[in-house]
């Protein structure tokens, strides 16, 4: 069973991502609304995929990913309304702009899985 971690502080968006991931074969997903919660949830159960928004009310999505993926390559998709900031900080990141379609997410998952790497 594939498991995802959704790092998103907007509940409606997080639930939309969760539904879309379920349709893409992810049987379960944890939702984290802050950097600290994301790190804790990833330590409790290592995800097979992470979706993350950079701008969180409490912390940074990029900082969370750098901590979670520092020793293990996990596929990551940045889902954000501010793609330029992500491109500058993580040039080879898989980025999906908000709003997104099911097809866009499916394509991003394939790309992220192929390019899973450590983040430092």
N, C-alpha and C positions, 0 to 999 in steps of 0.2 A: 504494500500500500504506500503510495507516494504521499508525502506530507510537505506542506508549504508553511512558510512564515510570512505574514503580511505585516509590514511596518507602515502604518498609516494612522494618522490621528483624526481623520474625518470618518465617522461611523458609516455613513451612507456609501462612501467610496470603498471603505474596507469590506463591507458586506457585498458590494458589487464585484469586487475583485475575488472574494471568496467564492461567490456563485460561479463566476467565469472559470476559476481554477478547477472547481468541481467538475464542470463540463469538459475540462481538458484532462481529466483523469486524476486529479489530486483528491484523494479520499478524505483528507483532513487538512485543516489549516488553523494555525494559531494567529491571533491578531494582537499586535503590540502597538501601543499608542505613544510610546516614548523610547528614547535611546536605551535607557536602563532596562526597561521591560523587554525590549527586543533581545538584548544580550542575555538576560535571564531565561527567556523562553527558548532561545537557541541552545543554551547550555542544558536545559531540561530535556529537550528533544531536538536532536539535530535535524534541520529541514533538508529536503531534497531540492528545494527551490525557495528563493527569497524574493519577494517584491518589496520595494522600499520607496518611500517618498523622502526627499532630502529635507524638506521643511517640516519639522515637527514642533508642536507646542513646547515640548520639553526635550531638547537635545537635537542631534543631527543624524540623519539617515546615513550619511557617508561615514561618520564616526562609528556608528553601530556596525556597519558592514565591515569596516576596517578591523574592528575588534572580532567580530564573529568569524570572518573569513581569513584571519591572519595565518592560521595553521592548517586550514582545510579548504580546498576549492569547492565552493558551493555555487551553483548557478544563481545569478542575481539579475533582476530586472528593475531598473529605476522607473517608476511610474510617477511622473511629475508634470506640473504646469510650468516648470522653470528648467527646460532641458539645457539651456546654455550654461547655467551654473554647473550642472553635472558634467557636461562636456569639458569644461575648463578644469574641474577637479579630478575627473576620472575619464581621460580621453577615449579609452576603448570600452567604455561601459555600454551595456545594452539599455537603451532608453526608449520608453514608450510615453508619448505625450498624452495628457488628459485633455479631452475625453478620448477613449480608445474603443475599438471594436473587438469582438471576439476573435476575428481573423487576425487583427494586429497582435493581440495577446498570444495567440497560438504561434505565430511566426517568431515573436520575441522569445517565447519559451524555447523553441528549437535553437535559436541563436545563442541564448544564454547557456543551455545545456552543452552545446558544442564548445563554447568558449569559457567554461568555468575555470576560474583561476583564483589564486590568492590575492587578497587586497592588502596593501601596506601603505 
